[in-house]
Amino acid sequence: MNRTFVALAALLASACGSSSSTGNGAMGAMNVRLVDAPGPYAKIELDVQKVEIRSDASGWLTLGTPGKVIDLLSLTGGVAETLASGASLPAGSYGQLRLVLGPSSQVTLQDGSVQPLKVPSGMQSGVKLNVHFDVAAGTTKDVFVDFDASRSIFVHMAGMSGQYLLRPVVCAVDRVVTGSIAGKLTDAQTGAGIAGAIVMAETVDAVTGAPAVTRSALTGADGSYTLDLLPVGATYYVVSQPVSGTVSYGAQASAPLAITQAAPTAPWSAAFTPALTGSAGGSVTPTATLDDADTVVATQTLQAHDLVVRTAAATVANGVESWSLTALPAGVYGVAIVRRTVDSTGAETEHDGVPVNVTVASGAQATVDLVAP
């Protein structure tokens, strides 16, 4: 299997770019809304005080001051939180967006316990997003900020005390130039919808064959899902390895689905077969510091490509870092660590570890030690 892949948390192409000067006094407007991808917590409450945008000509401009705590995990299934509505700003191009956070962010674990969510010092001036938004005079730009909860929290424990660090995987898109893929996941044996399964839209690099997750969603009670906010002009694979309750299913992927301005929507539904499962885990070296966040990424060969089927955050406890993937259908996986490191200015670098082939057998634990980049 080809085990080279780009960083899992790569920003959406349509959200990236550099800033340029604004226009000559003409004004436009912008709405900013917050959405989220599913995560393995009961609540993730983010204290959002302000949302700002920047251009070389105008510097930082305040778009909105929500000044409230927002549960990210309530922003799924098409639900969005408005951070700014009709904010006036000079027409022109903008190259950076940021969310200024307050001190009251916290995470509620599945057992009901609540932990403060700490922000690294480099991000205390705001969670910054590189964007490229052109605002025309007399128009309103509708911007959606996608905050991926499942990849944005890293656990660093010392003794019995745990630190939950906010390391955001976040991007922003102009909804006008996005499309969607929708469908339903069902159990091949019973025909029932598979509820609570993670579904991912992924792209594959044309040169390296490397996959990158663009958007993820959770299926509803009837197994239906919608992957929205997909930038047009790209081809996507829809991937899922469902886990619903105590049942795990073998992974499947769609054929390539092109999302264009002329055809911005596409369907994909599939019936999945229950699978016998095992697990995999081991250590990670060198151990992540408080300025790092590590994600373990598992891929399988589907539709002639190595595609991401499972991700999880690694954990540091008493100076030792470990990773674990449970309820894995038996099979061969490529597993690697993606490490993100933030410096004192808030700038983040991201690197991929070398993937290792891991064979998971039914009822067994595969132990593999991974090296972080």
SERO-4910 file (N, C-alpha, C, O; in steps of 0.05 Angstrom, whole numbers):
BEGIN
 pado doro    nc1    nc2    nc3   cac1   cac2   cac3    cc1    cc2    cc3    oc1    oc2    oc3
  Met    A     17    -24      0      0      0      0     17     25      0     38     26     13
  Asn    A      9     45    -14     23     71    -14     16     85     12     -7     92     17
  Arg    A     36     90     29     31    100     56     40    129     59     45    138     82
  Thr    A     43    144     38     50    172     40     24    188     39      8    186     21
  Phe    A     20    206     59     -4    222     58      1    249     71     19    252     88
  Val    A    -14    269     62    -10    296     71    -22    299     99    -37    281    108
  Ala    A    -16    320    113    -26    325    140    -56    324    140    -70    336    124
  Leu    A    -67    309    160    -96    305    161   -110    331    166   -133    334    156
  Ala    A    -98    350    180   -113    374    187   -108    397    167   -110    420    175
  Ala    A   -101    391    142    -96    412    122   -120    430    119   -143    420    119
  Leu    A   -116    456    117   -138    474    113   -151    470     86   -137    462     67
  Leu    A   -177    476     84   -191    474     58   -178    494     39   -171    516     46
  Ala    A   -175    485     14   -161    501     -6   -174    528     -9   -161    548    -13
  Ser    A   -201    529     -8   -215    554    -13   -212    573     10   -220    597      8
  Ala    A   -202    564     33   -200    581     57   -172    593     59   -167    608     78
  Cys    A   -153    586     41   -126    594     44   -119    617     25   -131    619      4
  Gly    A    -99    632     31    -90    653     13    -76    675     29    -74    674     53
  Ser    A    -68    696     15    -54    718     27    -72    743     24    -88    745      6
  Ser    A    -68    762     42    -85    786     42    -74    806     21    -51    805     14
  Ser    A    -92    824     12    -84    845     -6   -100    870      2   -117    869     20
  Ser    A    -95    892    -11   -107    917     -3   -137    918     -9   -147    904    -27
  Thr    A   -151    934      7   -180    937      3   -186    960    -16   -167    974    -26
  Gly    A   -211    963    -22   -220    983    -43   -219   1011    -34   -208   1018    -13
  Asn    A   -231   1029    -50   -230   1058    -46   -255   1069    -32   -270   1084    -44
  Gly    A   -260   1060     -8   -283   1071      7   -309   1056      3   -327   1060     19
  Ala    A   -311   1039    -17   -336   1024    -21   -338   1003      2   -318    994     12
  Met    A   -363    997      9   -367    979     32   -382    954     24   -399    954      5
  Gly    A   -376    932     37   -391    907     35   -398    898     63   -397    914     82
  Ala    A   -407    873     65   -415    863     92   -407    833     93   -402    820     73
  Met    A   -407    823    118   -400    795    122   -416    783    145   -420    796    166
  Asn    A   -426    759    141   -437    742    163   -416    721    169   -403    711    152
  Val    A   -414    714    195   -396    693    203   -411    674    221   -423    682    241
  Arg    A   -411    648    214   -426    628    229   -407    605    236   -389    598    221
  Leu    A   -411    593    260   -394    572    270   -409    545    268   -432    543    276
  Val    A   -395    525    256   -405    498    255   -384    479    266   -361    488    272
  Asp    A   -391    453    268   -372    435    281   -375    407    269   -396    399    259
  Ala    A   -353    392    272   -354    363    265   -356    347    291   -350    358    313
  Pro    A   -365    322    290   -369    307    315   -343    301    330   -322    300    318
  Gly    A   -346    297    356   -323    291    373   -330    272    396   -354    269    402
  Pro    A   -310    260    409   -315    239    429   -319    250    457   -309    238    476
  Tyr    A   -334    272    460   -339    284    486   -369    289    489   -384    289    469
  Ala    A   -377    294    514   -405    301    518   -411    330    510   -432    336    498
  Lys    A   -392    348    517   -394    376    509   -366    387    505   -347    379    519
  Ile    A   -364    406    487   -340    422    484   -350    451    483   -360    460    463
  Glu    A   -345    466    505   -356    493    507   -334    513    503   -314    514    518
  Leu    A   -337    529    482   -316    548    474   -326    576    481   -348    584    473
  Asp    A   -309    591    495   -316    618    504   -307    637    481   -283    645    480
  Val    A   -325    645    464   -319    662    440   -326    691    447   -350    697    450
  Gln    A   -306    708    450   -311    736    457   -313    754    432   -329    773    433
  Lys    A   -298    748    412   -297    767    389   -288    752    364   -273    732    365
  Val    A   -298    761    341   -288    751    315   -279    774    299   -293    795    296
  Glu    A   -255    772    288   -242    794    274   -231    784    247   -227    760    243
  Ile    A   -227    803    228   -216    797    202   -195    818    196   -196    840    205
  Arg    A   -175    810    179   -153    827    174   -146    830    144   -148    810    129
  Ser    A   -139    854    136   -127    859    110   -102    876    114    -99    889    135
  Asp    A    -84    876     94    -61    893     96    -68    922     98    -55    938    112
  Ala    A    -90    930     85    -97    959     84   -111    968    110   -106    990    120
  Ser    A   -128    951    121   -144    959    144   -136    948    171   -145    957    191
  Gly    A   -117    929    171   -110    916    196   -133    899    206   -149    889    190
  Trp    A   -134    895    233   -155    878    244   -181    894    248   -181    916    259
  Leu    A   -203    883    237   -230    895    240   -248    877    256   -248    852    251
  Thr    A   -263    887    275   -281    871    290   -307    867    274   -320    886    266
  Leu    A   -314    841    270   -339    834    256   -362    829    276   -385    835    270
  Gly    A   -356    818    299   -376    812    319   -364    808    346   -341    801    349
  Thr    A   -381    812    367   -372    807    395   -393    789    408   -408    799    425
  Pro    A   -393    763    401   -414    745    413   -412    744    443   -433    743    456
  Gly    A   -388    744    455   -385    745    484   -400    723    498   -414    728    518
  Lys    A   -399    698    488   -414    677    501   -400    650    498   -382    646    481
  Val    A   -408    631    514   -397    604    513   -415    587    495   -440    586    499
  Ile    A   -403    574    476   -418    558    456   -410    529    457   -386    523    457
  Asp    A   -429    512    459   -424    483    459   -420    474    430   -439    473    414
  Leu    A   -395    468    422   -389    461    395   -404    436    386   -413    434    363
  Leu    A   -408    417    404   -421    392    397   -451    395    392   -464    376    383
  Ser    A   -462    418    397   -490    423    389   -492    434    361   -514    437    350
  Leu    A   -469    440    348   -469    452    322   -464    431    300   -445    434    285
  Thr    A   -480    411    299   -478    389    279   -505    386    266   -525    397    275
  Gly    A   -505    371    244   -531    366    230   -543    391    218   -568    393    217
  Gly    A   -527    410    209   -538    434    197   -542    457    216   -551    478    207
  Val    A   -537    453    242   -541    474    262   -516    492    262   -493    482    261
  Ala    A   -519    518    262   -497    537    262   -502    559    283   -525    565    289
  Glu    A   -481    570    294   -482    592    313   -472    617    299   -450    618    288
  Thr    A   -488    638    299   -480    663    286   -461    679    304   -468    686    327
  Leu    A   -437    685    294   -418    701    309   -418    730    300   -412    748    316
  Ala    A   -426    735    275   -428    763    265   -449    763    243   -451    744    227
  Ser    A   -466    784    243   -488    785    224   -488    813    210   -492    833    224
  Gly    A   -484    813    184   -485    837    169   -464    858    177   -468    882    174
  Ala    A   -440    848    186   -419    866    194   -408    882    170   -401    870    150
  Ser    A   -408    908    173   -398    926    151   -368    927    151   -355    928    172
  Leu    A   -356    925    127   -327    927    124   -320    937     96   -336    933     77
  Pro    A   -296    949     93   -289    959     66   -287    936     46   -278    914     52
  Ala    A   -297    942     21   -294    922      0   -265    917     -6   -248    935     -4
  Gly    A   -259    892    -13   -231    885    -19   -225    856    -11   -244    841     -7
  Ser    A   -200    850     -8   -191    822     -3   -181    820     26   -167    839     36
  Tyr    A   -187    798     39   -180    794     67   -165    767     69   -172    747     57
  Gly    A   -144    767     85   -126    744     86   -124    730    113   -111    709    114
  Gln    A   -138    739    134   -136    725    159   -161    731    176   -171    753    176
  Leu    A   -171    710    189   -194    712    207   -185    701    234   -169    683    235
  Arg    A   -195    713    256   -189    701    282   -212    702    301   -229    720    300
  Leu    A   -212    682    319   -231    681    341   -216    687    366   -197    673    373
  Val    A   -225    708    380   -212    715    406   -228    701    428   -252    705    430
  Leu    A   -214    685    444   -227    669    464   -225    680    492   -205    694    498
  Gly    A   -244    674    509   -244    682    537   -234    659    554   -226    638    544
  Pro    A   -235    662    581   -224    642    600   -242    619    607   -234    602    623
  Ser    A   -267    619    596   -287    600    607   -291    575    589   -312    562    592
  Ser    A   -273    569    571   -276    545    555   -272    520    572   -255    520    590
  Gln    A   -288    499    567   -285    475    582   -296    451    566   -311    455    547
  Val    A   -288    427    575   -297    403    562   -310    385    582   -300    381    604
  Thr    A   -333    373    574   -347    354    591   -342    326    580   -348    320    557
  Leu    A   -331    308    597   -324    281    588   -350    264    588   -370    272    598
  Gln    A   -347    240    576   -371    223    573   -381    214    601   -404    207    604
  Asp    A   -363    214    622   -372    206    648   -385    230    664   -393    227    687
  Gly    A   -388    253    651   -400    276    663   -381    295    677   -390    317    685
  Ser    A   -356    288    681   -337    305    694   -329    328    675   -329    325    651
  Val    A   -324    351    687   -318    375    672   -289    384    676   -279    384    699
  Gln    A   -275    390    655   -247    398    656   -243    425    642   -255    429    621
  Pro    A   -227    443    653   -221    468    639   -206    462    613   -190    444    612
  Leu    A   -212    477    593   -199    474    567   -178    496    564   -185    520    561
  Lys    A   -153    489    565   -131    509    566   -123    515    537   -122    498    520
  Val    A   -116    541    534   -107    551    508    -77    556    510    -68    571    527
  Pro    A    -61    544    492    -32    549    492    -26    579    490    -41    594    478
  Ser    A     -4    588    503      3    616    504      4    629    477     -3    652    474
  Gly    A     13    614    457     16    625    430    -11    632    417    -12    646    397
  Met    A    -33    620    428    -59    625    416    -77    643    433   -100    647    427
  Gln    A    -65    655    454    -81    672    472    -89    698    458   -108    711    467
  Ser    A    -76    705    437    -84    729    421   -106    723    402   -117    741    389
  Gly    A   -114    697    400   -136    689    382   -129    665    365   -105    660    359
  Val    A   -149    649    359   -146    627    341   -147    638    312   -167    648    303
  Lys    A   -124    637    298   -122    650    272   -126    630    249   -116    607    251
  Leu    A   -140    639    228   -145    623    205   -135    639    180   -143    662    177
  Asn    A   -118    627    164   -111    639    138   -135    635    119   -145    612    116
  Val    A   -144    656    106   -167    655     88   -161    671     63   -140    684     61
  His    A   -179    670     44   -177    688     21   -206    694     13   -218    680     -3
  Phe    A   -216    717     24   -243    725     18   -243    752      4   -231    772     13
  Asp    A   -255    753    -19   -259    778    -34   -287    788    -29   -307    775    -36
  Val    A   -289    811    -17   -315    823    -10   -321    846    -30   -306    866    -31
  Ala    A   -342    842    -46   -349    862    -67   -367    883    -54   -382    878    -36
  Ala    A   -365    907    -65   -381    929    -55   -411    923    -58   -419    913    -79
  Gly    A   -426    928    -38   -455    924    -39   -464    895    -36   -488    890    -40
  Thr    A   -446    877    -29   -453    849    -26   -447    840      3   -433    854     18
  Thr    A   -459    817     10   -454    805     36   -441    778     33   -452    760     20
  Lys    A   -418    774     45   -404    748     44   -413    731     67   -414    740     90
  Asp    A   -421    706     61   -431    687     81   -409    667     88   -405    648     72
  Val    A   -396    670    110   -372    654    117   -380    634    139   -393    642    159
  Phe    A   -371    609    136   -375    589    156   -348    579    167   -331    572    151
  Val    A   -345    580    193   -321    571    206   -326    542    216   -344    537    233
  Asp    A   -311    523    206   -314    495    213   -293    488    234   -269    488    228
  Phe    A   -302    482    258   -285    476    281   -287    445    286   -307    436    296
  Asp    A   -266    431    280   -266    402    282   -259    393    310   -236    391    318
  Ala    A   -280    388    326   -276    381    355   -260    356    359   -244    355    377
  Ser    A   -264    336    342   -251    310    347   -221    311    344   -206    294    354
  Arg    A   -210    332    330   -182    334    326   -170    359    339   -148    368    333
  Ser    A   -185    372    358   -177    397    369   -170    397    398   -164    418    410
  Ile    A   -171    373    411   -165    371    440   -144    350    444   -146    328    433
  Phe    A   -123    357    460   -102    339    466   -100    336    496   -100    356    510
  Val    A    -98    312    506    -97    306    535    -69    302    544    -54    285    534
  His    A    -60    318    564    -33    316    575    -36    314    605    -43    334    619
  Met    A    -31    290    616    -36    285    645     -9    284    660     11    274    650
  Ala    A    -10    295    685     13    293    703      2    282    729    -13    296    743
  Gly    A     10    257    736     -2    244    759    -32    240    755    -40    230    735
  Met    A    -48    248    775    -77    245    772    -90    270    760   -114    271    757
  Ser    A    -74    290    753    -84    315    743    -82    315    712    -61    310    701
  Gly    A   -104    320    699   -104    321    670   -107    349    659   -122    365    670
  Gln    A    -92    355    638    -95    380    624   -107    375    597    -96    359    581
  Tyr    A   -128    389    591   -141    386    565   -134    411    550   -144    433    556
  Leu    A   -118    408    529   -108    431    514   -124    435    488   -129    416    474
  Leu    A   -131    459    483   -145    466    458   -124    471    437   -109    490    438
  Arg    A   -124    454    417   -106    457    393   -124    455    368   -126    434    356
  Pro    A   -136    478    361   -157    477    341   -149    467    313   -128    475    303
  Val    A   -166    450    302   -165    444    273   -190    458    262   -212    450    266
  Val    A   -185    480    248   -207    498    241   -201    511    214   -178    515    207
  Cys    A   -222    516    198   -220    529    172   -245    545    167   -265    542    181
  Ala    A   -244    562    147   -267    579    140   -272    577    110   -253    577     94
  Val    A   -298    576    103   -305    575     74   -328    594     68   -344    601     86
  Asp    A   -328    603     43   -350    619     33   -372    600     23   -367    585      4
  Arg    A   -395    600     35   -415    580     29   -424    581     -1   -433    561    -11
  Val    A   -422    604    -13   -431    607    -41   -415    588    -59   -426    579    -80
  Val    A   -390    582    -53   -374    565    -70   -369    538    -58   -348    526    -61
  Thr    A   -390    528    -45   -388    500    -34   -412    484    -43   -433    494    -52
  Gly    A   -409    458    -40   -430    439    -47   -433    418    -25   -424    423     -2
  Ser    A   -447    396    -30   -452    376    -10   -455    348    -21   -461    345    -45
  Ile    A   -451    329     -4   -457    301    -11   -474    290     12   -469    294     35
  Ala    A   -495    275      5   -514    265     25   -522    236     18   -520    228     -5
  Gly    A   -531    222     38   -540    195     34   -547    181     60   -554    194     79
  Lys    A   -546    155     60   -554    139     83   -537    114     86   -531    101     66
  Leu    A   -529    108    110   -514     83    116   -533     63    129   -547     70    148
  Thr    A   -533     39    119   -551     18    130   -535     -7    136   -514    -12    126
  Asp    A   -547    -24    153   -537    -50    160   -545    -70    138   -569    -73    132
  Ala    A   -525    -83    125   -531   -100    103   -548   -124    111   -562   -136     94
  Gln    A   -547   -132    136   -562   -156    145   -591   -149    152   -609   -165    147
  Thr    A   -595   -126    165   -622   -119    175   -636    -97    158   -660    -94    160
  Gly    A   -620    -82    143   -632    -60    128   -636    -35    145   -645    -15    134
  Ala    A   -631    -36    171   -635    -14    189   -614      7    185   -591      1    177
  Gly    A   -621     33    189   -601     54    188   -580     51    210   -587     43    232
  Ile    A   -556     59    204   -534     58    224   -531     86    236   -523    105    223
  Ala    A   -538     88    261   -538    114    275   -511    120    288   -497    102    296
  Gly    A   -505    146    289   -481    154    304   -455    147    291   -435    145    305
  Ala    A   -454    142    265   -429    135    251   -416    160    240   -429    178    230
  Ile    A   -389    160    241   -374    182    229   -371    177    199   -363    155    191
  Val    A   -377    198    183   -374    197    154   -355    219    146   -358    242    156
  Met    A   -335    214    129   -315    234    122   -315    238     91   -317    219     76
  Ala    A   -311    263     83   -306    270     55   -276    275     53   -265    291     67
  Glu    A   -263    260     35   -234    262     32   -226    268      3   -240    260    -15
  Thr    A   -204    282      0   -192    286    -26   -166    270    -27   -155    262     -7
  Val    A   -157    265    -52   -132    250    -56   -114    266    -73   -122    275    -95
  Asp    A    -89    271    -64    -70    287    -79    -64    273   -106    -57    249   -106
  Ala    A    -66    288   -128    -62    276   -154    -33    267   -159    -29    249   -175
  Val    A    -14    278   -145     14    271   -149     23    249   -129     34    228   -138
  Thr    A     17    253   -103     27    234    -83      8    212    -76     15    191    -65
  Gly    A    -18    216    -83    -38    197    -75    -46    199    -46    -59    181    -35
  Ala    A    -38    221    -33    -42    224     -5    -70    234      1    -80    253    -12
  Pro    A    -85    222     21   -112    231     28   -112    254     48    -93    256     64
  Ala    A   -132    270     47   -136    291     67   -166    293     73   -182    294     54
  Val    A   -173    293     98   -201    296    106   -210    325    104   -198    343    117
  Thr    A   -231    330     89   -241    357     85   -263    364    104   -265    386    115
  Arg    A   -281    344    109   -305    350    125   -314    323    137   -311    302    124
  Ser    A   -325    323    160   -337    299    172   -364    305    184   -370    328    191
  Ala    A   -380    284    186   -407    287    197   -415    262    211   -402    241    209
  Leu    A   -436    264    227   -447    241    242   -474    234    231   -491    251    226
  Thr    A   -479    208    227   -505    199    217   -527    203    238   -521    202    262
  Gly    A   -551    209    229   -574    212    247   -585    185    255   -574    164    249
  Ala    A   -607    186    269   -620    161    280   -627    142    258   -628    118    263
  Asp    A   -633    152    234   -641    135    212   -618    128    193   -622    115    173
  Gly    A   -594    136    201   -570    130    185   -564    150    164   -544    147    149
  Ser    A   -579    171    162   -575    192    141   -553    211    150   -548    215    173
  Tyr    A   -540    223    130   -519    243    135   -518    263    113   -529    259     91
  Thr    A   -506    286    119   -500    306     99   -472    317    104   -467    327    126
  Leu    A   -455    316     84   -429    329     85   -431    355     69   -430    354     44
  Asp    A   -434    377     83   -437    403     69   -411    419     70   -391    409     80
  Leu    A   -412    443     60   -389    461     60   -365    450     46   -342    455     54
  Leu    A   -370    434     25   -348    422      9   -341    442    -14   -358    448    -31
  Pro    A   -316    452    -15   -309    470    -36   -313    457    -64   -306    434    -68
  Val    A   -325    473    -82   -330    463   -109   -304    462   -124   -284    474   -116
  Gly    A   -304    446   -146   -280    444   -162   -262    422   -153   -239    421   -161
  Ala    A   -271    404   -135   -254    382   -124   -270    356   -127   -294    356   -130
  Thr    A   -255    334   -126   -266    308   -127   -263    295    -99   -241    296    -88
  Tyr    A   -284    283    -89   -284    273    -62   -290    243    -61   -304    232    -78
  Tyr    A   -279    230    -41   -286    202    -34   -301    204     -7   -290    216     12
  Val    A   -324    192     -5   -338    190     21   -330    164     34   -333    143     22
  Val    A   -321    165     59   -309    142     72   -323    139    100   -327    159    114
  Ser    A   -328    114    107   -338    109    134   -330     81    142   -331     62    126
  Gln    A   -323     78    167   -319     53    181   -337     54    206   -327     59    228
  Pro    A   -363     49    202   -382     55    224   -377     39    249   -371     15    249
  Val    A   -381     53    271   -384     40    298   -410     51    310   -412     75    314
  Ser    A   -429     34    315   -454     42    326   -461     24    350   -466      0    346
  Gly    A   -461     35    373   -465     19    397   -442     -1    401   -419      8    402
  Thr    A   -449    -26    402   -428    -47    405   -421    -61    378   -406    -80    378
  Val    A   -432    -50    356   -428    -63    330   -409    -46    313   -412    -22    311
  Ser    A   -388    -59    302   -370    -46    283   -374    -58    256   -381    -81    253
  Tyr    A   -369    -42    236   -373    -50    208   -347    -46    192   -331    -28    198
  Gly    A   -343    -62    172   -321    -59    154   -323    -33    139   -345    -23    133
  Ala    A   -300    -21    132   -299      5    119   -308      3     90   -303    -17     77
  Gln    A   -320     24     80   -326     27     52   -321     56     43   -320     74     59
  Ala    A   -317     59     17   -313     86      5   -329     88    -20   -332     68    -35
  Ser    A   -338    112    -27   -352    117    -52   -331    117    -75   -307    119    -70
  Ala    A   -342    115    -99   -326    121   -122   -320    151   -121   -334    166   -106
  Pro    A   -302    162   -137   -297    191   -137   -322    207   -145   -334    201   -165
  Leu    A   -328    227   -129   -351    244   -133   -342    273   -138   -330    285   -121
  Ala    A   -347    283   -162   -339    310   -169   -360    330   -160   -384    327   -167
  Ile    A   -352    350   -146   -370    372   -137   -362    397   -153   -340    407   -149
  Thr    A   -380    407   -169   -374    430   -186   -395    451   -182   -416    446   -170
  Gln    A   -390    475   -193   -411    496   -192   -436    488   -207   -458    495   -199
  Ala    A   -432    474   -229   -455    465   -245   -470    442   -232   -495    440   -235
  Ala    A   -456    426   -217   -468    403   -203   -457    402   -175   -439    386   -169
  Pro    A   -468    419   -157   -456    422   -130   -465    401   -110   -455    401    -87
  Thr    A   -482    382   -117   -491    362    -98   -487    334   -111   -487    331   -135
  Ala    A   -483    314    -93   -480    287   -102   -491    268    -81   -490    275    -57
  Pro    A   -501    244    -89   -511    225    -69   -491    202    -65   -476    195    -84
  Trp    A   -490    190    -41   -477    165    -37   -489    151    -13   -489    162      9
  Ser    A   -499    127    -17   -509    111      4   -496     83      2   -487     75    -19
  Ala    A   -495     69     24   -482     43     24   -493     25     47   -501     35     68
  Ala    A   -492     -1     42   -499    -21     62   -473    -33     73   -457    -42     57
  Phe    A   -470    -34     99   -446    -43    112   -450    -70    126   -472    -75    137
  Thr    A   -429    -86    126   -431   -113    139   -417   -112    166   -395   -103    168
  Pro    A   -430   -122    187   -418   -124    213   -392   -140    212   -390   -160    197
  Ala    A   -372   -132    228   -345   -144    226   -336   -154    254   -343   -142    274
  Leu    A   -319   -175    253   -305   -183    277   -282   -162    282   -270   -152    263
  Thr    A   -277   -156    307   -259   -134    313   -236   -142    332   -238   -162    346
  Gly    A   -216   -125    331   -194   -126    351   -187    -97    358   -204    -80    356
  Ser    A   -163    -93    366   -154    -66    374   -124    -63    368   -111    -82    363
  Ala    A   -115    -38    370    -87    -33    365    -78     -9    382    -95      8    389
  Gly    A    -53     -9    390    -43     12    407    -14      9    412     -1    -10    403
  Gly    A     -2     28    427     26     27    433     36     54    443     20     71    450
  Ser    A     62     57    443     74     82    452     79    101    429     79     93    406
  Val    A     85    126    436     93    146    416    118    160    427    119    169    450
  Thr    A    139    161    411    164    175    418    172    193    394    167    186    371
  Pro    A    186    215    400    189    227    427    162    237    438    144    244    422
  Thr    A    161    238    464    136    247    477    129    276    470    146    293    470
  Ala    A    103    280    465     94    307    459     97    325    483     93    317    506
  Thr    A    104    351    478    105    371    499     78    385    500     60    378    486
  Leu    A     76    405    518     52    420    520     46    437    496     24    447    492
  Asp    A     67    441    479     63    456    454     56    439    430     54    449    408
  Asp    A     54    413    435     48    394    413     19    382    416      7    383    438
  Ala    A      9    372    394    -16    357    394    -13    335    374     -7    340    350
  Asp    A    -17    310    382    -12    287    364    -39    273    358    -55    268    376
  Thr    A    -43    266    333    -66    251    324    -56    226    310    -38    227    293
  Val    A    -67    203    318    -61    178    304    -81    175    281   -105    178    285
  Val    A    -70    168    258    -86    166    233    -84    138    222    -61    129    217
  Ala    A   -106    124    218   -106     97    207   -118     98    179   -140    110    175
  Thr    A   -105     86    159   -115     85    132   -118     56    123   -106     38    134
  Gln    A   -135     52    103   -138     27     89   -141     32     59   -148     54     51
  Thr    A   -134     12     43   -137     14     14   -166      9      6   -177    -13      9
  Leu    A   -178     31     -4   -206     30    -13   -207     45    -40   -195     66    -42
  Gln    A   -222     35    -59   -224     49    -85   -196     55    -97   -192     76   -109
  Ala    A   -178     36    -93   -151     37   -104   -134     60    -92   -114     68   -103
  His    A   -143     71    -69   -127     92    -55   -126     85    -25   -143     71    -14
  Asp    A   -105     95    -12   -103     94     17   -120    117     28   -113    140     24
  Leu    A   -142    110     41   -160    130     52   -162    128     82   -159    106     93
  Val    A   -166    151     95   -168    152    124   -194    139    133   -216    146    124
  Val    A   -192    119    151   -216    106    162   -221    111    191   -243    109    201
  Arg    A   -200    119    206   -203    124    234   -181    143    244   -159    143    234
  Thr    A   -188    161    262   -169    178    275   -175    179    305   -197    174    314
  Ala    A   -154    186    321   -157    189    350   -134    206    360   -113    206    349
  Ala    A   -139    221    382   -118    236    394   -101    218    411   -111    200    425
  Ala    A    -74    222    410    -56    208    428    -58    221    456    -68    244    458
  Thr    A    -48    208    477    -50    218    504    -24    216    518     -9    196    515
  Val    A    -16    236    534      8    236    550     -1    233    579    -17    248    589
  Ala    A     11    213    593      5    208    621     32    203    635     46    184    629
  Asn    A     39    220    656     63    217    671     88    215    653    105    198    658
  Gly    A     89    232    633    112    233    616    114    212    594    133    211    580
  Val    A     93    195    592     93    173    572     70    178    553     47    182    562
  Glu    A     75    177    527     54    181    508     45    155    496     62    137    490
  Ser    A     19    152    492      8    127    481    -14    133    461    -26    154    461
  Trp    A    -20    113    444    -42    115    425    -59     90    427    -49     68    435
  Ser    A    -85     92    420   -102     69    421   -125     72    401   -138     93    399
  Leu    A   -131     51    386   -154     50    369   -169     24    376   -158      2    374
  Thr    A   -194     26    384   -210      3    393   -232     -3    373   -238     14    355
  Ala    A   -244    -26    375   -266    -35    358   -259    -33    328   -275    -24    312
  Leu    A   -234    -41    322   -225    -40    294   -232    -66    280   -225    -88    290
  Pro    A   -246    -65    258   -251    -90    242   -224   -102    235   -205    -88    228
  Ala    A   -223   -129    236   -198   -143    230   -188   -136    202   -204   -134    183
  Gly    A   -162   -132    199   -151   -125    173   -124   -111    176   -113   -110    198
  Val    A   -114   -101    153    -88    -88    153    -92    -58    150   -107    -49    133
  Tyr    A    -78    -43    167    -80    -14    168    -52     -2    165    -32    -14    173
  Gly    A    -51     22    154    -28     39    156    -32     59    178    -52     74    176
  Val    A    -15     60    198    -19     77    221      5     96    224     28     87    223
  Ala    A      0    121    229     21    141    232     12    163    251    -12    166    257
  Ile    A     31    178    261     25    201    279     28    227    263     48    231    249
  Val    A      8    245    265     10    272    255     14    290    279     -2    291    298
  Arg    A     37    305    279     44    322    302     41    351    293     53    360    273
  Arg    A     26    367    309     23    395    305     37    410    329     32    403    352
  Thr    A     54    429    323     69    444    343     64    474    340     67    485    318
  Val    A     57    487    362     52    516    361     75    530    375     84    521    396
  Asp    A     84    553    364    105    568    377     94    591    393     70    594    395
  Ser    A    111    608    404    103    629    422     87    651    408     72    666    421
  Thr    A     89    652    381     74    672    366     47    662    357     30    677    346
  Gly    A     41    636    362     16    624    353     19    610    326     -1    598    317
  Ala    A     42    612    313     46    599    288     48    568    292     61    559    311
  Glu    A     35    553    275     34    524    278     47    510    254     43    518    231
  Thr    A     63    490    260     75    473    240     64    445    243     56    437    266
  Glu    A     62    431    222     50    404    222     67    385    206     75    391    183
  His    A     71    361    217     88    341    204     76    313    207     63    307    227
  Asp    A     80    296    187     70    269    187     93    249    194    115    251    184
  Gly    A     87    231    213    105    209    218    105    188    196     87    189    179
  Val    A    124    171    196    125    149    176    105    128    183    105    117    205
  Pro    A     87    121    165     66    101    170     78     73    174     98     66    162
  Val    A     65     59    192     72     31    198     49     13    192     26     19    199
  Asn    A     54    -10    178     32    -29    173     25    -44    199     43    -55    212
  Val    A      0    -44    206    -10    -58    230    -31    -78    222    -51    -71    209
  Thr    A    -28   -103    230    -48   -124    224    -64   -128    249    -54   -136    270
  Val    A    -90   -124    247   -109   -127    269   -124   -153    266   -137   -157    245
  Ala    A   -122   -171    285   -136   -197    285   -160   -196    303   -161   -181    323
  Ser    A   -180   -212    297   -205   -213    313   -199   -221    341   -185   -241    346
  Gly    A   -209   -205    360   -206   -212    388   -178   -207    400   -173   -215    422
  Ala    A   -160   -195    384   -133   -191    393   -125   -162    394   -138   -145    381
  Gln    A   -104   -156    409    -92   -129    411    -66   -129    396    -48   -144    402
  Ala    A    -63   -112    376    -38   -108    362    -23    -86    375    -34    -64    378
  Thr    A      2    -91    383     18    -71    397     40    -61    378     57    -77    370
  Val    A     40    -35    372     60    -24    354     68      4    365     50     20    371
  Asp    A     93      8    368    104     33    377    109     51    353    121     43    333
  Leu    A     99     76    354    101     95    333    121    117    339    125    125    362
  Val    A    133    127    317    152    150    320    140    175    309    131    175    286
  Ala    A    138    195    325    127    221    316    148    236    301    172    234    307
  Pro    A    140    252    281    160    268    266    173    290    283    190    304    272
***
